[in-house]
Amino acid sequence: MVQSNRFALILLLPLIFAATFATAQTREGVRTDITVSGPVTAIDHTARTVTLRAEQGHLLTVDVPASATRFEQVKVGDTVTISYYDRVIVRPKPAGEPAVDRTAPPTTTPAAGSLPGGTLASQRIVTVTLTGWDPANRVISFKGPNGASYTRGLLDTTDPSIIAGLKVGDRVDVTWTVATRFAVQPGK
């Protein structure tokens, strides 16, 4: 069955890989590096969308933000590759310190060359309470301010003293970095 998914490139985390990510959490553990690639099957320059056929045959419609340059150069048959990455860093929250919830404005770094491409990155710092902790795999679970539950792997560079002290119920500040890299290869 061919599915059509529509998502905004700037909001990749919650909308691009929702089904893939949920499946990965239950079968394979936490996946925080995901790549989707496929040929462009349709382009709407007015609506700023590109539809591609992903590896599993699903149609995926991507909303291209106005900040993306060289969009008019994408052609049907070109191959689009989107790589998604997210990681978290935790900081134990001292008692009495006020909660935070701030988001840095996203940054876009265009790729060199004549075809569209680049990296879109964003970062959010939010105070959460840990609902799960797997020290062997360095995986935390928490509920965000909007009530959604998240499970994420910690960076390998996380201070061992922080890891040793974490437990379910701890209040921590999570610095959540999300980056999406996209590239276009000309069709044959």
MOKAWO-V317620 format. One line per field, one symbol per residue. burial: b if it has 16 or more other C-alpha atoms within 10 Angstrom, else e. A space follows every 10 residues. Layout:
BEGIN
burial: ???
END
This chain:
BEGIN
burial: eeeeebbbbb ebbeebbeee beeeeeeebb bbeeebbbbb bbbeeeeebb bbbbeeeebb bbbbeeebbe beebbebbbb bbebbbbbbb bebeeeeeee eeeeeeebeb eeeebbbbbb bbbbbbbbbb bbbeeeeebb bbbbeeeeee bbbbeeeeee eebeebbeeb bbbbbbbbbb bbbbbeee
END
